[in-house]
Amino acid sequence: MPRIRLDDLNRPQREAVTTVEGPVLVLAGAGSGKTRVITYRVAHLLDQGVAPEEVLAVSFTNKAANEMRERVEKLVGPLAAKKLTLCTFHALGLQILKREKAALGFPSGFTIYDASDQLGVVREALRQVQLDDRRFDPKAILFRISRAKNAFIGPDELPDAEGDYDRITRTIYPRYQAALRGFHALDFDDLIVETARLLDRDEAARARWQARYRYVMVDEYQDTNRTQLHLVRHLVALHNNLCVVGDDDQSIYAWRGAESGNILDFERHFPGAKRITLDENYRSTPMILDAANAVIAHNAKRHPKKLFTARPTGDKLQIVVAPDPEAEARFVAEEIDLLRERRGYKPADCAVLYRSNVQSRPFEEALRAQRISYRVIGGQAFYDRKEVKDAIAYLRAALHPRDEISLRRIINYPARGIGETTLERLTERAHERDMGLWEVLRHADLAPGLTPKAREAVAGFVALLDQHRPALDGGRNVAQAARALCNAAGLPDDLRAGAPSPAAAQRRIDNLEGFYGALDGWEQRSVSGEGRKLVNYLQLLTLSTSDDDDEEGDRAGSVATLVTLHGAKGLEFPVVFLVGLEEELLPHKRTLYPQGPDVVDDSVDVSEERRLMYVGITRARERLYLLRCRERAGRDPRARAQRRIPSRFLDEVPRALCEERDLEVATQLDPAEEEAFARSMLERLRKLTE
């Protein structure tokens, strides 16, 4: 293995890489090369004689983990990289629980439920207590259950309820957990929560994993929650060799459980920790960084740091005031066109960042009108398409019949004569006999109240899964076996019959074929034996969360990007349009009025909203536009437009860094710009006529 060149790093980076003993806090400002530090640190450990099996590096998304692995492989070679554990928190939890499944109480294994499966469990629990899930949003209940789990609050430990949703959560949470246990299933939160609980109570398991990993690294540490911190503390308790890399100024996920206090209090949690600050930025111009530093300095509780760069000064920031959202969007689309004509930027160099997804519509319309292609990051993922999820449900039900969520999804899809009445009677039979649904299905001939036709339909469904299970579980030609099961179930025929047009049907069938192709590709890449089992692929799919960007969009290259500020974290663009900079949008009204729109509280904390502004500013490499509207109608386009107050964060940007433009004030190009614009338009017309 070649030794790495430490002189490729600046001084703080080199210090972070070579400080390998004891706890280390690396405060990595935006664009300061944190991934470089992590990958070089892994390589340096191996240079020092550390066995690769003893190194663990954890990130939050599969994309980040894969990028880390690719970079490490270039430094240490594929053989050493393969022995390292470079993964997400959820993948780490899955690895530990699979090894310790007997201690967990699932000696025969378990299924992982994704968000869709979890919602199915909540809906079934609502039906059991005779509540209409149209009255209560299952997602809101699931959010409260997740928040309780990650705070180590069990089903019987929820505090007294305050509102309707809190009260119904107290009822649903115990049923939800009981259902998961009955199905031998874990949800995403369980992969970490149950791992932490296991290490709490099982001394032998704790000792095994503490001895396994002597050097632990955590990326994006500002995004960790209480449970993840608990797990990390267990893993490093024996040796205390922990290096965390993060930036408290980019902590923007409190709404999903992240606790910025984990990074702010790191030195209290791990006494004797060394703090190293990476503050040289390799991304943005000084103008952009000065604006970012000025804004974030208004947050009181933070680790002090000030980004700087050796890059040229760059262009001033553009503050643009538009009369309304349509004018704001037209300006952005036309400016992208002008930048393409005058500055040589491509649409792919440009990104529109906004606080909420509902702001995207006018920008999509304006870009279409300007004939500029675009992508919206956060759209429906391939594996979330109905036909693909149906195919996955068939495979999961065939391999793991106790998976009742998958069973219920496909038991009468396509329609085979097992209607709601039949399913209710089968469910009642299961409750009466304290049996799982699958056991009842296998003995449906004994269930009272079923018609001969219903019994025949149930028997055919059971036979279908039984017939195809051996081929699916064989570890060879699993894509072919999956296609055979779905064809036998009638999925392609139903897609053809139910689609509004032959073209729409073909698109959905193509999605199925794409799924089989992905399954075949995975099988070809997998090692022989247990590693090629279909159950491993299905678990891998479940771990592929929505945090990972859509590869199709990444390959587009020629399209502009529309993305929320939360979705933009980790991305960068030469040109950024940060739009909707108004009070109640950024900072958001949910932050400004936590007790409701009629309750004004001057003590509200807008620090996380300010961090969102900071993240938006630091996505820009060369040009940054800050836009706001004078009037906006809100969510309802029929409502009367209301006067908007500029975001307080705009006032925190020094005006010496900016040029201001008001779209309601007529402006005139100087003669040189006017002539250049005329020439570019004539050239475009010439190309069109050709």
Order of alpha helices (4+ residues) and beta strands (2+ residues): alpha-beta-alpha-beta-alpha-alpha-beta-alpha-alpha-beta-alpha-alpha-alpha-beta-alpha-alpha-beta-alpha-beta-alpha-alpha-beta-alpha-beta-alpha-beta-alpha-beta-alpha-alpha-alpha-alpha-alpha-alpha-alpha-alpha-alpha-alpha-beta-alpha-beta-alpha-alpha-beta-beta-beta-alpha-beta-alpha
